[in-house]
Each structure stands twice: as C-alpha cells, then as structure tokens.
Amino acid sequence: MIAYEKKLDRDLAWALREGSMHFEKESAVHTTLLKITTRLTELEIPYAVVGGMAMFFHGYRRFTEDVDILVTPEGLKLIHEKLGYLPPFAGSKHLRDEEFGVRVEFLVTGRYPGDGQLKPIAIPDPGQVSTEIQGISFLNLPTLVEMKLVSGMTGAGRLKDLGDVEQMIQILRIPEDFAKKLHPYVRDRFAERWHNVRQMPEDSD
C-alpha cells in the first residue's frame, strides 16, 4: 500500500486532479471520511471529525491529506479491534485506509492539545461538542476554534493553526463577540487574531 501523501508527492498531475476533486467532495480523503464515519456510526462509537475536514464542512474549504477524528479512549480501543484498518506502525493509535492509503489520525478525550502538557483546556468528549453536517458528526465551530488556538499557542511548529483561525474568521465572517463562546484561556488570542484580520486590506482574499 502506497501512502496517499507519497502519491501526491510523486505525481504532480495526479495531485492536481485530486486537489480539484477534493473541492467537489470526490477525492480519496472525502471517500475515506465517508467510509470511516459510516462504520463508526454502525458500531455506535461516538466521534467528531476535527482538523482540515471539519473546517471544510464548516465553510473554510482547503485541501488536506488526512482525516482527523476525536474519540474517547474506549472508542479508540473498539476502532482498533473492529475496523480492520492498518496502523502505520506497531503500537500507533493512528490508522491508514487500505484502499486509498489516506491517514486517519485520532485525538483522544482527556489528553491535552498542542504540546500535550497540562493546561486549562483538555480534549473534550465528542458527544458533548459535536454537530451534524450532511449526516456526519463534526466538532462544533467554537470548539474547533478553541482547539486550533490552543495548538497554535502551545504546540511547537503549529503556528499554521493560528493562521487557520484567521482564515476562518475572515471566510466565515466570525464576529468579535464570538470570543464569548470560547474558553477564557484562548479569548485574548482570539481577539488578537480577529483584529489582525480586521487590519487586512479588503482585497487580500
């Protein structure tokens, strides 16, 4: 099985076709998303799609190479026992779709985003922070923004997550008072990103 990201790297023409199909919701990543969320629903495993695919379905449409899913520790155990996907290496909590080679990565309830160290915000239970879009459970927008802010604030090499927040503010037209929906730990950083967006030239998008 060839990893999806390696296929993208080795064949530019194929990668461009995949990119185009992604925005039509027909890429290998979209197909992998539908396959695994269908199985999770069949197995009654609580989940919420996070990361790039969550942003895509909330309205910030950008390309991504993988599927990220929030699950409980119990859910992750069942996934490894019953789904039949291959881990990229022995002992990994992540999986890879055998048909397309797309990575499926998991965030686990109770752990800490960003650098993994103790902080006021922990990774939540998917059952408490999910919203249904087109029949699939996604992380709701306030929690998605929170997780991106925490990751960008504390994760080494994760400044892109703060850029994603700015893009969501701009593209989704998130208002300044959206900060009230966020944990106090990230409100000042959200306000900073919001004002950065306000200062951008009108034609910057």
N, C-alpha and C positions, 0 to 999 in steps of 0.2 A: 504494500500500500504506500503510495506516494503522498506525503503531506500536502494539503491544499496550498499552504503558503509557498512551498517549494515549486509547485506547478505554476503559481503566479510569477515567481521569480525567473523561471527558466523559459517561459514562452510569453513574450510581450503581447502578441496578437491575441492569444487566448485570454490573457489577463484583462485586456481591454474589452473583450466580449463579455467576460464575467462581470466587469465593472458596470457595463451597460445593462446586463441582465439583473444585476443587483437592484438597480433603481426601478426595475419592472417587477421586483419581488420574485424573480425566477432564477436567481443564482444558486450555487451549491450551498451557500450559507443559509439562504432562505429555506431551501429544501430541508437542510439539516435541522433548522429551527422547528419547522413544522413536524418533522418525524419525531424528534425527541420530546417535544411538548405534548404531542398526541399520546405517546407512550406513558409519559408522566401522568397525564390525565387518566388513562386507562388503569394505571396502577394506583391511582388515588394518592399520589405523592405531591404534597404541597410544594409549589415552586413560584418563582417570579423571574422572568427574563430581565437581565440588567445590561449594563455596558452599551456598546455601539448599537445593538439591535433594539434595545429599549429606547435609546434616543431616536432611532429611525422611526419607530412606530409612534412616538410622541410628536414627531414632525420635523426633527432635525435629521435630514437624510444624508448620511455619509457612508462611504464604503467601510466595511470591516471584514476581517479574515476569520473570525471565530464567533462562537455563541457562548455567552456568559449567563449562568443561571444561579440564582440564590436558592439554597435548600437548607433544611435542618440537618443536623448530624444523623438523625435517624433516616431521613430521606436519602442522604448520600450513601448510607450503607445499603439500602434497598436498591438504589440505582446500580451499584457495583454488583449486586447479587443477581439482579433480574433483567437489566437492559441488554447485556451481551456486547457492549461496546468495548473496545480495546483501550487500556491506559497507555499513554505514550512511553512510559517506563514503569517497571515494577514498583509498586507502592504509591504511585501518583494518585491524587484524588481526582485528577482530570481525566478525560476520555477523548477518543477521536472516532469520528464516524467512519466505519469501514468502507462504505460505498464511495464517499467523496473525499475522505481524508481531512475533513474540517475538524478543528479542535473544538471541544466542548469543555469549558472551564467552569469551576464551581466556587461560589462564595458560600461560606458556611455560617449559619446563625450562631451568634455568641462570640465569634472571633472579632478582631479589630481591623478596620480598613486602613489603607495607607501602609505604614511601616509595621503593622501588626502588634504594636505596643499598646498597653492600657491607655485608654482615653475616654472622654465623656460619651462618645458615640460608639456603640458596638454594631456589628452587622445584625440586622433585625430578622425576625421570623417572617418568612414570605407570606404567611396567612394574614399578617397584620398590616402589610404595606403594599399589597398588590392591587392592580386594577386590570380589568379585562378589556382588551382591544382586539377586535376581529377574532374572538374566540380563544385568545392566548392570554395568559396571565403575565403582566409586566409590572416592574417596580413602578409605583406611582411617582409623579413628577417631583414633588417635594423631596421624597427620599432619594430619588435618583440624583438630584442636585446636591443634596447633603453628602452622599457617598462620593461624588466627584470632587466636591470641595475638600473633604477630609483627605482623600487620596492625594490631591494636589498639594495640600498643606503639609503632609507628613510623610509621603512616600518619595523616596529618592528616585529621581528621574521621572516623576509623574506630573511635571508642570503642564503637560498636554491636557490633563484633566481639568485644570483651571481654564485653559483655552476652550475646552468643550463647554464649560459653564457659560463663558462669554458668548459662544456661538448659540447656545440655547436661549440665553437672554435676548439676543438680537433677533434670531429667526422666529422664536416662539412668542416674541414680544412680552416677555415676563415683566410684570410691573415691579416697581421698587418695593411696594409693601408685601410682595411675595416673601420677603425676609421673615415676616411674622409666622409663616408656616414652617420655618426651619429651626433646628436646634440652636440655642444661644451660642454654642461653641463655634458655629460657622457663620453667624449672621454678619459679623463685621467683614469677613472675607467676601461674602456675597455682595454686600454693599460696595465694596471696593471694585469687584468685577462689574457690577451694574453701572457704576459711574465711569469706569473705563469704556464701556460700550457707548454710553451717552456722549462721550467725547470724540467718538469716531466720526469721520466725515460721512455725510449722508450717502455718498456713492461708494462706500467702502465694501459693500456687499455685492 
